[in-house]
Amino acid sequence: MKIDILTLFPEMFAPLQHSIVGKAQEKGLLEINYHNFRENAEKARHVDDEPYGGGQGMLLRAQPIFDTLDKIESPNSRVILLDPAGRRFSQSYAEDLAQEEGIIFICGHYEGYDERIKSLVTDEISLGDFVLTGGELAAMTIIDATVRLIPEVIGKEASHQDDSFSSGLLEYPQYTRPYEYRGMKVPDVLMSGHHENIRLWRLEQSLRKTWEYRPDLLEHYHFTEEEKQLLEKIKSEGLS
């Protein structure tokens, strides 16, 4: 995958040189290029200006963004604008982006964008109902969530298939050595070696955790008959 990032602060992306994303670049599975669009600003390197019609704050000008994109040789890339008004980012969105060969991120600052910039984009994405000072942190979050889904980036595909949200449910609790620590023991079922009982326990724990912490995820979840029965059991326990 090739990722191009339009930003005023390329130095903010230092974390992408480490961990899984950094290793993906070392393996040649990922290429990330940074483009400071201030370098393409025609008006005394000014990238922002006052809004027509008045109002508070400054807007990102269209010209530096258009000219920077013109110089990037990625004709088939998805162009993502980080915008609080955009579509909410999710695990399924990350899975969709992971299929792309090229992605371009536009990281803005100031009060907003000249609306004409949006004619360049294919996606407008928001991390949630809050406002950041710029798009850099949002871009890094999306890149991290997406790159780890590229084949061969993580050694075992199953290591991310069981992640929270990948199945539509929160992930079940997990334990490692020692068996007992400060009086807290690993659940006996995980020590039993009985694979079917372990599978059922994990499924029930995922449903229980999702029901308690994120019941909204269950509103559009497609239950199997087994999951329906387990959820009814969980609900009845809560009523007793």
Residue pairs with C-beta under 8 A, 6 or more apart in sequence:
1 29
1 30
1 31
1 98
1 100
1 101
1 102
1 103
1 147
1 150
2 30
2 31
2 33
2 74
2 77
2 101
2 102
2 103
3 30
3 31
3 32
3 33
3 102
3 103
3 104
3 105
3 143
4 32
4 33
4 34
4 35
4 72
4 74
4 77
4 102
4 103
4 104
4 105
5 13
5 32
5 33
5 34
5 35
5 104
5 105
5 107
5 139
6 35
6 37
6 65
6 68
6 69
6 104
6 105
6 106
6 107
7 13
7 34
7 35
7 36
7 37
7 105
7 107
7 134
7 135
7 136
7 139
8 36
8 37
8 38
8 47
8 107
8 109
8 134
9 107
9 134
9 136
10 34
10 36
12 136
12 137
12 140
13 32
13 34
13 136
13 139
13 140
15 21
15 140
16 22
16 25
16 32
16 140
16 143
16 144
17 25
20 144
20 147
20 148
20 153
20 154
21 30
21 143
21 144
21 147
21 148
23 153
24 30
24 147
24 150
24 153
25 31
25 32
27 152
27 153
29 150
29 152
29 153
30 147
30 150
30 153
32 143
33 72
35 68
35 71
35 72
37 47
37 64
37 65
37 67
37 68
38 45
38 47
38 64
39 45
39 68
40 63
40 64
40 67
40 68
40 71
41 47
41 61
41 63
41 64
42 63
42 64
42 67
43 49
43 61
43 63
46 61
47 60
47 61
47 64
48 58
48 59
48 60
48 61
48 109
48 110
49 58
49 59
49 61
50 58
50 59
51 57
51 58
51 59
51 111
55 111
56 111
57 110
57 111
57 112
58 110
58 111
59 110
59 111
59 112
59 113
59 114
60 108
60 109
60 110
60 112
60 113
60 114
60 117
61 114
62 114
62 116
62 117
65 106
65 117
65 120
66 117
66 120
69 79
69 104
69 120
72 104
74 102
74 104
76 101
76 102
77 100
77 101
77 102
77 103
77 104
78 97
78 100
78 102
78 103
78 104
78 122
78 123
79 104
79 106
79 120
79 121
79 122
79 123
80 103
80 104
80 105
80 106
80 121
80 122
80 123
80 124
80 125
80 139
80 142
81 106
81 108
81 113
81 117
81 118
81 121
81 123
81 124
81 125
82 105
82 106
82 107
82 108
82 125
82 126
82 135
82 138
82 139
83 108
83 113
83 124
83 125
83 126
84 126
84 129
84 130
84 131
85 124
85 126
86 123
86 124
86 125
86 126
87 93
87 123
87 124
87 125
87 126
88 125
88 126
88 127
88 128
89 125
89 126
89 127
89 128
89 141
89 142
89 145
90 165
91 145
91 163
91 165
91 166
93 125
94 142
94 145
94 146
94 149
95 149
97 103
97 142
97 146
98 146
98 147
98 149
98 150
103 146
105 135
105 139
105 142
105 143
106 117
106 120
106 121
106 135
107 134
107 135
107 136
107 138
107 139
108 134
108 135
109 133
109 134
109 135
118 124
125 138
125 142
126 138
127 138
127 141
127 142
132 138
147 153
148 154
148 160
149 160
151 157
154 160
160 166
161 167
162 171
163 171
164 170
164 171
165 217
167 206
168 217
168 221
168 222
169 206
169 207
169 209
169 210
169 217
169 221
170 206
170 209
170 210
170 213
170 214
170 217
171 206
171 209
172 201
172 202
172 203
172 205
172 206
172 209
173 205
173 209
175 186
175 187
175 190
179 185
179 186
179 191
180 186
187 201
189 197
189 198
189 201
190 198
190 201
192 198
200 230
203 226
203 227
203 230
204 230
204 233
204 234
207 227
207 230
207 231
207 234
208 234
210 217
210 218
211 218
211 231
211 234
211 235
218 231
223 231
